[in-house]
Structures are given as C-alpha cells and as structure tokens.
C-alpha cells in the first residue's frame, strides 16, 4: 500500500471519530494534534485522531502493529509528530513504507515503545535516582538514555546520539500512555 492510500484511510478514520470528540466531556488529557485524547480509548484509537500523527499511524499500519498497540499493554509510546518524520532525510519515510523494508520499519517503530505505563513523574524520578540519566530498554531492543533539560523537559537520546524532546507528556490511554516527541528515534547503526 502506498503512502497516499494509507494517509487517505487515516484521514477517513480521523473524520469519523471527530464527532465522538466533539460530544465527549472533558477528559483532563491534553489535546494532541487538535484532537481530544480519551483515556478509555487505546493508543491506536486515539492516535488516528491526531492531525500531527498521520505519518506515525501510516507507519504503524504498514508495519502491521495496529493489533499489537491496540492490545492490553501496558505500553509507553514516544510518538513522533509528522514534522519529526519530515526531518528525516528526503525519501526516507517513503522508503521505510515499502513492503520490502517492513522489518526495518518495525524495528524503528518498536524502538519508540516501552513495555510499561511510565508517566513523566516516574521517568523524572528514575532520572533523578540515576544521577541525571537513565537507560531505557525498548520493545524493539534499543537502549536509549533519558535525561531532563534545564526547563524540566524530558529528553531521549537515541542510538545515533540524536536527541528528542517530549513536547506533550502524559497522554493517558486505556493501555498505557503516549508522550509526544519532536524527533524520530533511531536504533544504533550496526
């Protein structure tokens, strides 16, 4: 399936769930990508509503991870925005979405997932307990380092020494939590 077809399907899902968002009472969760995020919905159900995460949703679909991320969890997902994907080298996203690159895409996406329900206060506590930096093991087998910026922002350094900032923290889901990030995390080069 090509990127245009995936994004078109995502846009239809987004449109069909906006009615729910407009009629749902305030949840206390932060808005993401212009959409309400509902703690009683799972990670995938909420992600399709975010206008800032259409590329991530397309990638999750292409990697056949929808069922996994809709599962019981708990999961902590560091969710890169569309702008984060656009910052990758030209053509990288389209190449990753090709069927022959599914294994690499799956590896990258699962390196954004931790098998826990880690709210930002717990992450900050682990950082403090470890003297300013804490190693995090991801579902995809990556080991990343989390730290805090001078303003308290949670930062994640990936396997290629690139750093992502959490721009929206603690978006509660029925099967975990999402933290929106501004950079796609990449595994170490082998």
N, C-alpha and C positions, 0 to 999 in steps of 0.2 A: 504494500500500500504506500502511496507517495505522501509527502508532507501535506500537500494541498487537501487531499482526501481526508487525512487524519484531522487536520485543523477544521475542515468543514463539519465533520462529525462532532468534533469538540464544541464548535460554535452552536450546533443544534442542541446538544446536551445542556450547554450554558443557558440558552434561551428558554428551554423548557423548565429549568429549575429556578429561574429568576422569579417566577410567580410565587413559589414557595418562600423565597427570601423576602419578598415584599409583604407577605401576610404573616410571617413568623415574628413572634415577640422578641424583644432584645435579649440576646444570649449572654452578653458580657464578654464574648470573644471579640478580638479585634477584627475589623474588616480587612479583607485581603483581596487585592485586585478589584476593588469596587464592589465586592460581594460580602454578604453576611456569611459567617462560618458557624455552623451549627454543631455543638458538642455531641449531639446524639447521632450525627452522621459520621461515616468513616472517612478516612483520608482521601480516597478516590472520589467519593460523593461530594466532598467539599472542594477538592482541587478543581474539578470540572467547572465550578462556578467562578473561579478567579480569572479575570481577564489577563492577569500578569503571569499566568502559569500554563498557557495553551501549549507551549513547546514542551514543557515537562510532561503534561498529560499525553501529548502525542508520542513522546518517547516511552512513557510507561506502557502505552498501548502497543507500540511497536516491539517492545521487549517482552510482551506477554506477562507483565507484572500486575495487571489490574486485579486479578483474583487474589494474589498474594497480599497486596496492600489494602485490599478490602477485607482481609482476614482478621482474626481475633487480635493479633498483636500480643503485647503492646509494641508499637513502633514509635521511634522518634525520627522524623523525616526532616532533613535540612533541604528545603525546597528552593532551588534556584529559579529566579524570575526569567521571563523571556529575554530581558536585557542581558542577563548573565550568559545565556546561551548565545546571544548575538555577539558577545565579546570574544567568543572562541574564534579561531582562525576561519576565514571565509571558506564556506563549503563544508566545514566540519560537521555541523548538525545534519545536513542532508546526507552526508556520507555515513554517519552513525546510524541513520534511519534505514539504510539499505538492509535487506534481509541477510545478506552475507556478513554483515557486521553486528548481528544481533548479540553474539556473545560479548563483544567489547562494550556495546551499549548497556547490556545487563550488568556488566561489571561496574561501569561508571555509575549507573543509577543506584545499585545496591550499596555503593560506597557513600551514598547520601542517607543511609538508613542504619539506625542503631536499634537493636532488639531490647528496647526499654522504653519507659514513659518518662523521659528526662525533661522536666520543666527547667526554665532558666535559673531559678534559685538553686536547684540541685546541681546544675552544671557549675554555677558560680562557686558553690560550696566545695565541689571536687577540685576546682582550680585553686581555691584558697588552701585546701588541705594539702595539695601537692606543690606548694610554694610558687604558684603563679602560672603553672602549665600542667595540663592533664592530658594523658594519652587516651584516645577513644578508639575502640575496635568497632568496625562497621560490619554489617551483614555481608558485604561484598569482600571482606578480607583486608580492607585498608586500615591502616593505623594513622589517624590524624591527631594533631595537637590542638587542644582548645586553650584559649587564654582570654584575658579581658583587656580591652583598650582602656586608655586613660579615662574615658567617659563611662566605663562600665559595660560597653558593648561586648558581647561575646564574639570572639574571633576564632576561626577554624583554619589551620594551616594544613594544606593537603600534601600528598606525596611528592609534589613537584615544587614545594615551597611557595605556593600561591596562597594568598590569604583571603578568605571570605568573611564578611561581617554579617551578623544576624541583624536584619532590618526590622523584622516583626517577630517577636518572640511569643511563645506560649499560646498558640492557636490550638485549643483543646479539640480532640476528636474522640469518637466512641472507641477507637482502637489505638489511641496514643496522642501524639502532639506533633504539630508542624512548627518549625522555625523557618521563616523566610530568609534566604540568603542572597547576596548580590554577586556571587561568583560560582561557577560550576566547579565542584571539587573533582580533582583527577587523581587516579592512583599513581604510585611511583612508577617511573619508567624502568623496565627490566632490562 
